[in-house]
Amino acid sequence: MKFQSILLLACLFWFACASPQGNSDSSEPATAPPETKLVEVLQLTPTAFNEVIELTGTVEAKHDVVVASKTTGTLETIASLGQSVRAGDVVARTEDELIRASVAQAEAQVHNAEAGLKIAEDSYVRQQPLFADSIISPLEYTRLESSLEQARAALAQSQAIYKQAARQLEYTSIQAPIYGKVEAHYVEPGEQVVPGTQVLRLVNARNIQITAGVPERYAGDIEVGTPAEIRLPTAGIASRTGQVTFAGSVIDPASRSFEVNIEVENSDEKLKPEMIAELAIVRQTIEHALVIPGNAVTRTENGLSVFVVENQDGNLIVQLRVVSVGAEYANQMVITHGLSANEQVVVRGQSTLADQDLITIDQTFTELDEYGVPVLGRSSDAIPTAEIEL
């Protein structure tokens, strides 16, 4: 009996331990905390926005000349390629032996003509009293006058021949019309040249401009003085600024564009003529614009939308809001309707969001850089989530 009692007590103890406690709550599942998504936002601040026209242009030297011969002869010397010369410097010479002989001959003719004129003048002066006294006839006196005029004409002719010969001698020394560097030779020493033969090319690469065609729809926006940015990414040259110095008045019927010239500083001569340049010309400046990154905008069935941060009963949620977009440039969009200053727009993490999702803000940006990338303001840091006031 004693053994049976012990066995009964052991069974009762086992059943008591195996029975679950709080059986009345076992049928209700535990509630999971709400899921939040991590995002980064941009605090909207009105700023000035430059609406830009992007074009492709060509670098041109404003002073690019081909120097030609003005006389006939054999080329004797020519300036070296790459040599810098000033206006008036001799850049090439042709043989001048025959021309010097012509100059000497013409000079002798001038002396002869001067002597002949002197004789004619003396004779005329001596014969005037005789004519006055009727010692010589009017016909003879007229011949004296004619001889004097012929002597004067002969002198003028010989002087003209001399000047022409002297000029031809000057032409044997070919001078640079501008400052520049010798960029090309078209003839070499020993070759024959005639008037008009191209001898060499001079280029002043310090004084350049960018030439581009602007679509006619911007005809009312571009004028002299309009600022522009010049970029040459393929050449690895840093961006430079310039301004429009010429805006054409005529539309090219083939391209439906008008020409503009943009002057840019190039004292280091890194910009080379015929380079291809990317241009960003300011069309207009929009003051107090609300600007967001282009990738913050999503396209929905209702149009273009962004996620805006809202505070709902102490929780941060996102609201999908339809917006209107104005000017765009370099991944930056101006919002013309749908957003207000100081609102926060989701700029990273929006691809996983849906309307009314709970969020946690990981970083708050206050500005966009020139490429539309969100950055912290120079004088501000990230705003902790706990300090955000909506």
C-alpha positions as CSV (number, residue, x, y, z in Angstrom):
1,M,0.0,0.0,0.0
2,K,2.8,2.3,0.8
3,F,4.3,1.8,-2.7
4,Q,1.0,2.5,-4.4
5,S,0.6,5.7,-2.5
6,I,4.0,6.9,-3.5
7,L,3.3,6.1,-7.2
8,L,0.0,8.0,-7.1
9,L,1.7,11.1,-5.6
10,A,4.4,10.9,-8.3
11,C,1.8,10.9,-11.1
12,L,-0.1,13.8,-9.7
13,F,3.1,15.8,-9.4
14,W,4.0,15.0,-13.1
15,F,0.6,16.2,-14.4
16,A,0.8,19.3,-12.3
17,C,4.2,20.2,-13.9
18,A,3.1,19.4,-17.4
19,S,0.0,21.6,-17.3
20,P,0.6,25.1,-19.0
21,Q,0.1,28.2,-16.8
22,G,-2.1,31.0,-17.9
23,N,-4.1,28.8,-20.3
24,S,-6.7,31.5,-20.8
25,D,-4.1,33.7,-22.7
26,S,-2.5,31.0,-24.9
27,S,-4.8,31.5,-27.8
28,E,-3.9,35.3,-28.4
29,P,-0.7,35.8,-30.6
30,A,2.0,38.3,-29.5
31,T,1.9,41.8,-31.2
32,A,5.1,42.6,-33.2
33,P,6.4,46.2,-33.1
34,P,5.7,48.3,-36.3
35,E,8.4,48.2,-38.9
36,T,10.2,51.4,-39.8
37,K,12.4,52.1,-42.9
38,L,15.6,54.1,-42.9
39,V,15.8,57.1,-45.2
40,E,17.7,60.2,-45.9
41,V,16.0,63.5,-46.4
42,L,16.6,67.0,-47.8
43,Q,15.4,70.0,-45.8
44,L,13.9,72.4,-48.4
45,T,15.4,75.9,-48.4
46,P,14.6,78.5,-51.1
47,T,17.7,79.1,-53.2
48,A,18.7,80.7,-56.6
49,F,18.7,78.3,-59.5
50,N,20.3,78.9,-62.8
51,E,18.4,77.4,-65.7
52,V,21.0,76.3,-68.1
53,I,21.2,75.5,-71.8
54,E,23.7,72.7,-72.6
55,L,25.5,72.9,-76.0
56,T,28.5,71.5,-77.7
57,G,30.9,74.0,-79.2
58,T,34.3,74.2,-80.9
59,V,37.4,76.1,-79.6
60,E,38.6,78.6,-82.2
61,A,41.6,81.0,-82.2
62,K,40.4,84.5,-82.8
63,H,43.7,85.2,-84.6
64,D,44.5,82.3,-86.9
65,V,46.2,83.4,-90.2
66,V,47.9,81.8,-93.1
67,V,50.8,83.9,-94.2
68,A,51.4,84.0,-98.0
69,S,54.2,85.2,-100.3
70,K,53.8,88.5,-102.0
71,T,56.6,88.0,-104.5
72,T,58.2,85.5,-106.9
73,G,61.3,83.7,-105.9
74,T,63.0,80.8,-104.2
75,L,62.3,80.4,-100.4
76,E,65.5,80.6,-98.5
77,T,64.5,80.5,-94.8
78,I,61.4,79.9,-92.7
79,A,60.7,80.2,-89.0
80,S,60.7,76.9,-87.0
81,L,57.5,75.1,-86.1
82,G,56.4,76.2,-82.6
83,Q,58.4,79.4,-82.7
84,S,56.7,82.4,-81.1
85,V,56.8,85.6,-83.1
86,R,55.5,89.1,-82.7
87,A,53.7,91.2,-85.3
88,G,56.3,92.5,-87.7
89,D,58.9,89.8,-87.1
90,V,60.4,88.2,-90.2
91,V,59.1,84.6,-90.5
92,A,60.5,83.7,-93.9
93,R,62.7,85.1,-96.7
94,T,62.9,84.6,-100.4
95,E,66.0,85.2,-102.6
96,D,66.5,88.9,-103.4
97,E,69.5,89.1,-105.7
98,L,67.6,89.9,-108.9
99,I,65.2,92.2,-107.1
100,R,68.1,94.1,-105.5
101,A,69.5,94.6,-109.1
102,S,66.2,95.9,-110.2
103,V,66.1,98.3,-107.3
104,A,69.6,99.6,-108.2
105,Q,68.6,100.0,-111.9
106,A,65.4,101.8,-110.9
107,E,67.4,104.1,-108.6
108,A,69.7,105.0,-111.5
109,Q,66.8,105.8,-113.7
110,V,65.5,108.2,-111.0
111,H,68.8,110.0,-110.9
112,N,68.8,110.3,-114.8
113,A,65.3,111.6,-114.7
114,E,66.2,114.1,-112.0
115,A,69.1,115.4,-114.2
116,G,66.9,115.6,-117.3
117,L,64.3,117.6,-115.3
118,K,67.0,120.0,-114.1
119,I,68.2,120.6,-117.6
120,A,64.7,121.2,-118.9
121,E,63.9,123.6,-116.0
122,D,67.1,125.6,-116.7
123,S,66.4,125.9,-120.4
124,Y,62.9,127.0,-119.7
125,V,63.9,129.6,-117.3
126,R,66.6,131.0,-119.7
127,Q,64.2,131.1,-122.6
128,Q,61.4,133.0,-120.8
129,P,63.1,136.5,-121.2
130,L,63.7,135.8,-124.9
131,F,60.1,134.9,-125.4
132,A,59.0,138.0,-123.6
133,D,61.2,140.1,-126.0
134,S,59.8,138.1,-128.9
135,I,63.3,136.8,-129.7
136,I,61.9,133.3,-129.9
137,S,58.6,132.3,-131.4
138,P,55.6,131.0,-129.5
139,L,56.0,127.6,-131.1
140,E,59.5,127.2,-129.8
141,Y,58.5,128.4,-126.4
142,T,55.7,125.8,-126.4
143,R,58.2,123.1,-127.2
144,L,60.2,124.2,-124.1
145,E,57.1,123.9,-121.9
146,S,56.4,120.4,-123.4
147,S,60.0,119.3,-122.7
148,L,59.7,120.5,-119.1
149,E,56.5,118.5,-118.6
150,Q,58.0,115.4,-120.2
151,A,61.0,115.7,-117.9
152,R,58.7,115.9,-114.9
153,A,56.6,112.9,-116.1
154,A,59.8,110.9,-116.7
155,L,60.9,111.6,-113.1
156,A,57.5,110.6,-111.7
157,Q,57.6,107.4,-113.7
158,S,61.1,106.5,-112.7
159,Q,60.2,107.2,-109.0
160,A,57.2,104.9,-109.3
161,I,59.3,102.1,-110.8
162,Y,61.8,102.6,-108.0
163,K,59.1,102.4,-105.3
164,Q,57.7,99.2,-106.9
165,A,61.1,97.6,-107.0
166,A,61.8,98.6,-103.4
167,R,58.4,97.2,-102.3
168,Q,59.2,93.9,-104.1
169,L,62.5,93.9,-102.1
170,E,60.6,94.3,-98.9
171,Y,58.3,91.4,-99.9
172,T,61.3,89.1,-99.9
173,S,61.2,89.4,-96.1
174,I,57.8,87.8,-95.1
175,Q,56.6,89.4,-91.9
176,A,54.2,88.1,-89.2
177,P,50.9,90.1,-89.2
178,I,50.0,89.0,-85.7
179,Y,51.5,87.6,-82.5
180,G,51.4,83.8,-82.5
181,K,53.2,80.5,-82.9
182,V,54.2,78.9,-86.2
183,E,51.8,75.9,-86.4
184,A,52.4,74.7,-90.0
185,H,54.7,75.0,-93.0
186,Y,53.2,74.8,-96.4
187,V,56.5,75.2,-98.3
188,E,60.1,74.5,-97.5
189,P,63.4,76.2,-98.3
190,G,64.4,75.7,-101.9
191,E,60.8,75.7,-103.2
192,Q,59.6,78.3,-105.6
193,V,56.9,80.7,-104.5
194,V,54.7,83.2,-106.4
195,P,52.4,85.9,-105.1
196,G,49.7,84.1,-103.1
197,T,51.6,81.0,-102.3
198,Q,50.8,79.9,-98.7
199,V,54.0,79.8,-96.7
200,L,53.1,79.1,-93.0
201,R,50.3,79.3,-90.5
202,L,50.3,81.5,-87.4
203,V,48.0,80.9,-84.4
204,N,47.5,83.0,-81.3
205,A,46.2,80.4,-78.9
206,R,46.0,82.9,-76.0
207,N,43.1,84.7,-77.5
208,I,40.4,82.1,-78.2
209,Q,36.7,81.8,-78.3
210,I,34.1,79.0,-78.2
211,T,31.7,78.9,-81.2
212,A,28.4,77.0,-80.9
213,G,25.0,76.9,-82.5
214,V,22.0,77.7,-80.2
215,P,18.5,76.3,-81.1
216,E,16.2,79.0,-82.3
217,R,13.7,78.5,-79.4
218,Y,16.3,80.2,-77.2
219,A,16.7,83.2,-79.5
220,G,15.2,85.5,-76.9
221,D,17.2,84.3,-74.0
222,I,20.9,84.6,-75.2
223,E,22.5,88.0,-75.6
224,V,25.9,89.5,-75.3
225,G,27.2,89.3,-71.8
226,T,25.3,86.1,-70.9
227,P,27.6,84.0,-68.6
228,A,28.6,80.5,-69.6
229,E,30.6,77.5,-68.2
230,I,33.1,75.7,-70.5
231,R,34.0,72.1,-69.8
232,L,36.5,69.9,-71.6
233,P,36.2,66.5,-69.8
234,T,37.9,64.5,-72.5
235,A,41.0,66.7,-72.2
236,G,41.2,66.6,-68.4
237,I,41.1,70.4,-68.2
238,A,39.3,72.1,-65.3
239,S,36.1,74.0,-66.1
240,R,36.4,77.7,-67.0
241,T,33.9,80.5,-67.2
242,G,33.3,83.0,-70.0
243,Q,30.6,85.1,-71.5
244,V,28.9,85.6,-74.8
245,T,30.6,88.2,-76.9
246,F,28.5,87.6,-80.1
247,A,25.0,86.4,-80.6
248,G,24.0,86.0,-84.2
249,S,20.9,87.6,-85.7
250,V,20.4,85.0,-88.5
251,I,19.0,81.5,-88.2
252,D,20.8,78.8,-90.1
253,P,18.0,77.2,-92.2
254,A,19.7,73.8,-92.1
255,S,20.3,73.5,-88.3
256,R,17.6,75.9,-87.2
257,S,20.2,77.5,-84.9
258,F,22.0,80.8,-84.5
259,E,25.8,81.2,-83.8
260,V,27.2,82.4,-80.5
261,N,30.8,83.2,-79.6
262,I,32.0,82.8,-76.0
263,E,35.2,84.4,-75.0
264,V,37.3,82.6,-72.4
265,E,40.7,83.2,-70.7
266,N,43.4,81.0,-72.0
267,S,46.8,82.5,-71.0
268,D,48.1,79.0,-70.2
269,E,47.2,77.9,-73.8
270,K,45.7,74.6,-72.6
271,L,42.6,75.1,-74.7
272,K,43.6,74.2,-78.2
273,P,41.8,75.3,-81.4
274,E,39.4,72.7,-82.8
275,M,38.9,71.1,-79.3
276,I,35.3,70.1,-78.6
277,A,33.9,71.8,-75.5
278,E,30.7,71.3,-73.5
279,L,28.9,74.6,-72.8
280,A,26.4,75.5,-70.1
281,I,24.9,78.8,-70.9
282,V,22.7,80.4,-68.2
283,R,19.2,81.0,-69.7
284,Q,17.7,82.6,-66.7
285,T,18.1,82.7,-62.9
286,I,15.1,81.7,-60.8
287,E,15.2,83.3,-57.3
288,H,13.8,81.6,-54.2
289,A,13.4,78.2,-56.0
290,L,12.7,74.9,-54.3
291,V,15.2,72.5,-55.8
292,I,15.4,68.7,-55.3
293,P,17.4,65.9,-56.8
294,G,15.9,64.4,-60.0
295,N,16.2,60.9,-58.5
296,A,13.9,61.9,-55.6
297,V,11.0,62.2,-58.1
298,T,9.0,59.1,-58.9
299,R,6.4,58.7,-61.7
300,T,3.0,57.4,-60.7
301,E,-0.3,57.1,-62.4
302,N,-1.2,60.5,-61.0
303,G,2.0,62.1,-62.4
304,L,5.3,63.1,-60.8
305,S,5.5,62.5,-57.0
306,V,7.8,62.8,-54.1
307,F,7.8,61.3,-50.6
308,V,7.4,64.1,-47.9
309,V,8.0,63.5,-44.2
310,E,5.0,64.0,-41.9
311,N,4.6,63.7,-38.1
312,Q,1.6,61.6,-37.2
313,D,0.8,61.1,-33.5
314,G,4.5,61.4,-32.7
315,N,5.6,58.9,-35.4
316,L,7.4,59.9,-38.6
317,I,5.6,58.7,-41.8
318,V,6.0,59.5,-45.5
319,Q,3.3,60.9,-47.7
320,L,3.3,60.5,-51.4
321,R,2.6,63.9,-52.9
322,V,2.1,65.0,-56.5
323,V,4.3,67.8,-57.6
324,S,4.8,70.0,-60.7
325,V,8.3,70.4,-62.1
326,G,9.8,73.5,-63.8
327,A,13.3,74.0,-64.9
328,E,15.8,71.1,-64.8
329,Y,19.6,70.9,-65.0
330,A,22.3,68.5,-63.8
331,N,20.0,66.2,-61.8
332,Q,18.3,69.2,-60.2
333,M,14.6,70.0,-60.5
334,V,12.7,73.1,-59.6
335,I,9.4,72.3,-57.9
336,T,6.8,74.8,-59.0
337,H,3.8,73.3,-57.1
338,G,3.3,70.8,-54.3
339,L,6.1,71.6,-51.9
340,S,6.8,74.3,-49.3
341,A,9.9,75.7,-47.7
342,N,11.3,73.8,-44.7
343,E,9.5,70.6,-45.7
344,Q,11.6,67.4,-45.8
345,V,11.7,65.3,-49.0
346,V,13.1,61.8,-49.1
347,V,16.2,61.7,-51.3
348,R,17.6,58.2,-50.5
349,G,15.7,55.0,-49.7
350,Q,12.5,56.1,-51.5
351,S,12.6,53.1,-53.8
352,T,11.4,50.8,-50.9
353,L,8.7,53.2,-49.6
354,A,5.0,53.2,-50.0
355,D,2.5,55.9,-48.9
356,Q,2.1,56.2,-45.1
357,D,5.1,54.0,-44.3
358,L,6.8,54.6,-41.0
359,I,10.4,55.9,-41.3
360,T,13.5,56.7,-39.4
361,I,15.7,59.5,-40.7
362,D,19.3,58.5,-40.9
363,Q,20.6,61.8,-42.3
364,T,19.2,65.3,-43.0
365,F,20.8,67.2,-45.9
366,T,20.4,71.0,-46.4
367,E,21.9,71.6,-49.8
368,L,22.6,70.1,-53.3
369,D,26.0,70.4,-54.9
370,E,26.4,71.4,-58.6
371,Y,25.6,67.9,-59.7
372,G,22.4,67.6,-57.7
373,V,23.9,65.4,-55.0
374,P,22.6,66.1,-51.4
375,V,25.2,67.6,-49.1
376,L,25.3,69.1,-45.6
377,G,25.3,72.9,-45.4
378,R,28.7,74.5,-44.8
379,S,27.5,75.8,-41.5
380,S,25.2,73.1,-40.4
381,D,25.5,69.4,-39.4
382,A,23.1,66.5,-39.6
383,I,19.9,67.1,-37.6
384,P,19.3,64.3,-35.1
385,T,16.0,62.5,-35.6
386,A,14.8,63.4,-32.1
387,E,15.2,67.2,-32.8
388,I,13.2,67.3,-36.0
389,E,10.1,69.5,-35.7
390,L,7.4,69.0,-38.3
